[in-house]
Amino acid sequence: MIYLLDVEKDDNGTFLVTCPSFPEVTTFAGDKADVFHNGLAAIEEAIAARIADGVDIPAGATAAQVAKRKGSWVKLPLMTALKAELYRTMRQQGMTRAELMRQLKWKRNSVDRLFRIDHASRPDQIESAFKVLHKDVDVRIVNQ
């Protein structure tokens, strides 16, 4: 998942970083390298907060949006993207965590950890949750 960033140079030499998909994301960076690091950290925090609050997570940018973008963007780490997509898919299908727990035959805290961005869930657990939602996980390796 890729999210676009808006970056504006501030009058004190720093950069103001926002994300059009997440109005709550506002962070600062001392240099261009920090734009990506701080932007990504702020987006991951916004995703975690939206999951905790039961609020929708916006879809990432399309390939066409990224291709025509002259500005900055960040790509979510694999596990964050999987957890965000799992949450989005559950909301789209109207499934609750309780129902996911029943279908997986797991304990509540095991299901809750699937949605914690800071928890290192096992890929097979994520894949099992997607199967309950009638989705298959397909990973691509692409040249940079």
N, C-alpha and C positions, 0 to 999 in steps of 0.2 A: 504494500500500500504506500502510495506516495501522496504527500500533501504539499501544496504550494505555500511558499513564504513570501511575505512582503517585507522588504528591508529598506529602511530609510536612514540615511546618515543624520545623526543628531548634531547639534551645534557644539557639543563638547568632545567630538571625535569618536563617540561610540555609535553603535547601530541599534536602532529600534527594530525589533523583529516581531511581526504579527503573522497570523495565519487566517486567510479568508474563510476557511472551513470551520474554524473554531474561534468565534469572536472573543472568547475568554482568554485566548493565548496572547500574552504580551510579555516580551522579555527583552533583554539588552545583551549586546555583545561588544567586547572590546576590539575585536578584529574580525576579518572575514571568516577565519577558521572557527571562531566561536559562534558564528551565526548558525551553522549547522548543528553543532553540539547543543547549544542553548535552545534553539528552535525545536529540535527533536525532544529534548528533555521536557519542554513545556507542553508539547503535543501529547507525549506519553502521560504526563500528569493530568492533562485535560481528559484523555480517554479513560484513565483510572477513575477520575471524579464522575464522569458521565455514567460509567458502569455502576459505581456505588450509588448514584442518585437515580438509576433506572431511566436515563435519558438517552435518546438516540445518538449514535455515533455516525457522523457523515461519511459517505463513501469517499474513497481516495480519488485523486485526479486520474483522468483517463490518459492513455498514451498520447492522444492528440493534444490534450491540454498541456502535458509536460513538453511535448515536442515544440509547440509554438511559444512556450514560456521563455521569456528572456531573463527572468529573475531566478531566484533561488527556490529550491524544493528539497524536501527530505524524504527518505525512504525509511519506513518503520523496520526495525529488526524483525526477523522471521517470527519469533514467538509472540511478539506484541501484535503483529499483523494477524496471526492465527487466532489469538484470543479476541481481538477486536472483531474479526469476521465471524467467529463463533457467536459472540454476543449479538452482532447485527442480524445474523441468520435466525437466532432464537427469537428475537423481537419481531422479525418479519413473519415468522411462522406462528407467533403468539404462544410460544412454549415458555413455561416458567422453569426456574431452577428446580423447583420441587418435582415437576414432571420429569425433567431430565434426570434427576436423582433416582426416581422410581424406575425409569426405563433402563438406566445404566446399572441399577442395583448397587449403588455406591452410597457411602455416608455423605451427609450434608457438607462437611468441611472439605471433602475431596472434590465435590462439584464446585464449591465456592472458590477453591484455589485455581480452578480453570480460568477464572475471570480476574485473578489478581495479577496485574502487570509485573509486579515485583517477585512473583513466585516462578521458579523454574519448573514448569509442568513438563511432564514427559510427552514427547510427540505422539506416542501410542494412545495416551489418554485423550489428547485433543482429537485425534483421529476417531476414537470410539464415540466421542460426543457428536462429531459431525455425522457419523453413520446413523445415529439415532435421529438426526435431522434429515436423513436421506440425502446426504451430501458426501462427496468423495474429495479427499485432499490430494492435490496433484502439484508436485514441486517441479519447477523448471530451473535449470542452470543456464544462464545466458552470458554471453561475452559482454564485457564492459565497453 
